[in-house]
């Protein structure tokens, strides 16, 4: 997903903000469920809502944002066994640089 946020330590980033690409992958054991209803799984809509809430809070370092999202996921969905998140700043304020920069973090619960 791509969201606007106010994360960063460089001049103007916490004020103007920027666009961020967030990728989250979670794993859990299916435990013999037939997956006939949404309640049989983890709703990606709920995961997206967790990410949206956390991305609204200005935070200087993307590492902290990633850690807090993984914390939120573990609290909301205790059946999750592992998760990996990547957060990329799409327009990094780096002189003579084009591309994206970011962090990835994995956790086993």
GUDODO-996264 format. One record per residue (C-alpha): residue number from 1; residue in one letter; x, y, z. Coordinates in nm, 2 decimals. Each point is the difference from the previous one (the first is absolute). Example, Ala and Ser with C-alpha at 12.3 -4.5 7.8 and 13.67 -1.06 7.14 Angstrom:
- 1;A;1.23;-0.45;0.78
- 2;S;0.14;0.34;-0.07
This chain:
- 1;X;0.00;0.00;0.00
- 2;X;0.11;0.36;-0.05
- 3;X;-0.08;0.26;0.27
- 4;X;0.10;0.35;0.08
- 5;X;0.18;0.05;0.33
- 6;X;0.21;0.24;0.20
- 7;X;0.30;-0.21;0.08
- 8;X;0.36;0.10;-0.03
- 9;X;0.29;0.19;0.17
- 10;X;0.10;0.23;-0.28
- 11;X;-0.11;0.37;-0.02
- 12;X;-0.36;0.03;-0.11
- 13;X;-0.09;-0.37;0.00
- 14;X;-0.22;0.01;0.31
- 15;X;-0.18;0.30;-0.14
- 16;X;-0.04;-0.07;-0.37
- 17;X;-0.01;-0.38;0.04
- 18;X;0.05;-0.24;-0.29
- 19;X;-0.13;-0.31;-0.16
- 20;X;0.08;-0.34;0.14
- 21;X;-0.04;-0.35;-0.13
- 22;X;-0.08;-0.26;0.26
- 23;X;0.01;-0.37;-0.05
- 24;X;-0.11;-0.24;0.27
- 25;X;0.00;-0.38;-0.01
- 26;X;-0.14;-0.21;0.29
- 27;X;0.01;-0.38;0.05
- 28;X;-0.21;-0.22;0.22
- 29;X;-0.09;-0.37;0.02
- 30;X;-0.34;-0.07;-0.15
- 31;X;-0.08;-0.26;0.27
- 32;X;-0.25;-0.20;-0.21
- 33;X;-0.23;0.29;-0.08
- 34;X;-0.20;-0.02;-0.32
- 35;X;0.02;0.37;-0.07
- 36;X;-0.38;0.03;-0.06
- 37;X;-0.03;0.34;0.17
- 38;X;0.20;0.31;0.07
- 39;X;0.02;-0.10;0.36
- 40;X;0.20;-0.30;-0.10
- 41;X;0.29;0.22;-0.11
- 42;X;0.18;0.33;0.08
- 43;X;-0.17;0.28;-0.18
- 44;X;0.23;0.20;-0.22
- 45;X;-0.23;0.29;0.05
- 46;X;0.07;-0.01;0.38
- 47;X;0.38;-0.02;-0.08
- 48;X;-0.03;0.30;-0.23
- 49;X;-0.19;0.20;0.27
- 50;X;0.28;-0.07;0.25
- 51;X;0.26;0.13;-0.25
- 52;X;-0.21;0.31;-0.08
- 53;X;-0.03;0.09;0.37
- 54;X;0.37;-0.04;0.07
- 55;X;0.10;0.19;-0.32
- 56;X;-0.20;0.30;0.12
- 57;X;0.23;0.04;0.30
- 58;X;0.31;0.21;-0.10
- 59;X;0.31;-0.21;0.10
- 60;X;0.36;0.10;-0.09
- 61;X;0.13;-0.35;-0.09
- 62;X;-0.16;-0.25;-0.22
- 63;X;0.15;-0.28;0.21
- 64;X;-0.22;0.12;0.29
- 65;X;-0.30;0.01;-0.23
- 66;X;0.07;-0.36;-0.11
- 67;X;0.05;-0.12;0.35
- 68;X;-0.32;0.16;0.13
- 69;X;-0.21;-0.15;-0.29
- 70;X;0.14;-0.35;0.08
- 71;X;-0.09;0.06;0.36
- 72;X;-0.35;0.10;-0.09
- 73;X;-0.04;-0.30;-0.23
- 74;X;0.11;-0.24;0.28
- 75;X;-0.24;0.16;0.25
- 76;X;-0.30;0.00;-0.24
- 77;X;0.06;-0.35;-0.14
- 78;X;0.17;-0.24;0.25
- 79;X;-0.03;-0.29;-0.24
- 80;X;0.26;0.15;-0.23
- 81;X;0.32;-0.20;0.01
- 82;X;0.22;0.25;-0.20
- 83;X;-0.02;0.33;-0.19
- 84;X;0.22;0.19;-0.23
- 85;X;-0.04;0.37;-0.08
- 86;X;0.18;0.23;-0.24
- 87;X;-0.05;0.38;0.00
- 88;X;0.15;0.21;-0.29
- 89;X;0.02;0.37;-0.02
- 90;X;-0.08;0.07;-0.37
- 91;X;0.15;0.35;-0.03
- 92;X;0.29;0.00;0.24
- 93;X;0.16;0.35;0.05
- 94;X;0.35;-0.11;-0.10
- 95;X;0.20;0.22;-0.24
- 96;X;0.05;-0.15;-0.35
- 97;X;-0.20;-0.31;0.09
- 98;X;-0.29;-0.16;-0.18
- 99;X;-0.18;-0.30;0.13
- 100;X;-0.14;-0.12;0.33
- 101;X;0.17;-0.07;0.33
- 102;X;-0.14;-0.20;0.29
- 103;X;0.01;-0.27;0.26
- 104;X;-0.11;-0.35;0.03
- 105;X;-0.06;-0.19;0.33
- 106;X;-0.11;-0.35;0.08
- 107;X;-0.12;-0.15;0.32
- 108;X;-0.08;-0.35;0.12
- 109;X;-0.26;-0.01;0.27
